[in-house]
Amino acid sequence: MARRGVSIIGIGSTPFTVMKERSIKDMATDACNQAILEAGVDRKMIQALYVGNYIGGILEGQETIAPLIANSLGLNPDIPCTKVEGACSSAGIALRQGYLLIAAGVYDLVLVAGVEKMTSASTEKVTMALSAGMDPETDRLTGLTFPGFFAQVARRHIKEYGTKIEHLAMVSVQNHANSVSNPRARFREPTTLEQVLNSRPICDPLKLFDCCPISDGAAAAVLCAADRAHEFTKTPIDIVGSGQATGPSCLYDHEDLTTLPATIRAAHQAYTESGLKPQDIDVVELHNCFTIAEIVDSEDLGFFPKGRGGFAVEEGLTAVDGKVPINPSGGLIAKGHPVGATGLGQLYEVVRQLRGDHENQVQNAEIGLVHNMGGSGTICTVHIVKRRG
Amino acid sequence: MARRGVSIIGIGSTPFTVMKERSIKDMATDACNQAILEAGVDRKMIQALYVGNYIGGILEGQETIAPLIANSLGLNPDIPCTKVEGACSSAGIALRQGYLLIAAGVYDLVLVAGVEKMTSASTEKVTMALSAGMDPETDRLTGLTFPGFFAQVARRHIKEYGTKIEHLAMVSVQNHANSVSNPRARFREPTTLEQVLNSRPICDPLKLFDCCPISDGAAAAVLCAADRAHEFTKTPIDIVGSGQATGPSCLYDHEDLTTLPATIRAAHQAYTESGLKPQDIDVVELHNCFTIAEIVDSEDLGFFPKGRGGFAVEEGLTAVDGKVPINPSGGLIAKGHPVGATGLGQLYEVVRQLRGDHENQVQNAEIGLVHNMGGSGTICTVHIVKRRG
């Protein structure tokens, strides 16, 4: 297929924090309105809406949110409005649907959004809800939760490659340092290695500060056919590669617990489509739901050899001024992780980086990568975006 | 955009009935395997999976089902697997995603499925779960449920057009008569007008037999680029028109309660794309979640003038041997309504009609229409399918 170029012409985001008083519809409408206003597009010209959301049904009793948001926004009722779900990669999937359908010539203008409301429920209920992303006949049956899954990944990574507990803690410290300047972040205080190492155990070897916080939030983007982007903006950001792939849905199907193959597969698609390589990427927002995930993802995305992700953090390679700046936003660990919103929250941060107006700016960032994962590595999207010439 | 033709080359369905012992994954895997085997396609060649599901999160605590089903089927892990949700039109949306992406040249072979598990929960819990398709800030806040919404539609239709209670009952009698021969149907006993009229009130004027039953089930189809369909089957069924549109998400936004504008909009898209008119359609499966919905839908789809839908049933026009055969399967009323599966269950029935091997066959059916609706007319898909040559 001959694909058309696709550009991001407007972005919007609520903070990722605790917003008990706001509904799913309200937060999503807010982020979408920001994106529409920034794009300067007449909302009646938008031709489709895709919304990512994961556990709105279980926690808020709310499904069918896409048309609700569309009506709240005042979009044209002739257009299709669809919710997509793939656990914590739901917003990445929404982005990809919009991208694919513009690239293929079906639409010129698509609004994509992601949203989640998590903090009104008890921690126990949220943990139960999140386990909806596991297979009830295998992992969930054993009582395994996502902290348990990633704790096993950490243990294996430590055993195989000599990764240290301190490496995990350094990831947390760096993400918390990065989020200090990010007004969208849930946590804006720096932490120390000692604080992280002394935080209470969640699932050995993961401690509280190794885990992302339960959060509320929404993010959105207006996508446009690249050849029409200049009608709306002087600074279009082009999507130059997109991938979505599947991984094992239970622990015993993972051949090697130190790698999440859905990431490798999705990244391969995005790199191939863009003709770019890991060393071409200037800034990365990756799915660090736990500190070990940042280490594993940075290897699976090709930035470091397998086993070297933790050492790369220690060497400062992933700092904002490092060779491969990872999660200058603070990532899921410190910015927050409203699960169905995260993929587009990551895109928001990278677009701001490529425009050169991020609060924690990577110098001369021209090409960015967004990595969004769901389940125990069960589903993954990767997008590569580029500032236009 | 120059669109390619898209064909259905294989279909599968479980019964739509009570299957308490079967999981969402199990039912969907079953329907998908039937479709794959019937298509004679190597499952590793399938390039994407879309799964429609509505309340699996709320009732079964199960999200992220698309990759779970893909792994259960043994699909290629390099492919994207995505759940889509739009209340009771979730499966219609899955069908449309596959259609669009093949039509646009992104994929050649896509598997689409719909599934729902409803009978393990209490009636109260199912009613609460279904209300997730309503706006919690308007209709749901008032305590309105879907039987309540459609009861108001019925009252208004009766007042405006002289539709009789007996017309509603005739819809039920006809659907129950149709499902007697359908081995996939939940109810296979004929009913009488007296039985329907004397069944217990649910929400006046709707009685028990005016309402579709809570059911379990799954349905699936393998879609293929039309120019490759003959590699797999001698009887491809082409999708010649597709529409998806949005309607009001609360009662007070309906200007006229006797019509559901999302149906009119989606049908307009499908008729325009296909170049066909209502009078070209030989067989229809439409979304009769309540008897009044069949009457309203048959008008909104253009088969009868507004207000004449009930009289058309009385005159036999919608019978299997009538001018516009509607729901020869028994429809949602008598075949059953596992909400997230229904749209592809309807497609299954129409494909069997166009192949000429349905248990309740419409003579010489060449062109069929499938109408799938979600919420209180909030979201709708319409597909027109045609037997080749």
Interface residues (C-beta under 8 A of the other chain):
Chain A: M1 A2 S23 K25 Y54 I55 G57 I58 E60 G61 Q62 E63 T64 A66 P67 L68 A70 N71 L75 P77 D78 I79 P80 C81 T82 K83 V84 E85 G86 A87 I93 R96 Q97 L100 L101 A103 A104 G105 V106 M128 A129 S131 A132 G133 M134 D135 P136 E137 Q244 A245 T246 G247 P248 S249 D253 P261 A262 R265 Q269 G374 G375 T378 I379
Chain B: M1 A2 S23 K25 Y54 I55 G57 I58 E60 G61 Q62 E63 T64 A66 P67 L68 A70 N71 L75 P77 D78 I79 P80 C81 T82 K83 V84 E85 G86 A87 I93 R96 Q97 L100 L101 A103 A104 G105 V106 M128 A129 S131 A132 G133 M134 D135 P136 E137 Q244 A245 T246 G247 P248 S249 D253 P261 A262 R265 Q269 G374 G375 T378 I379
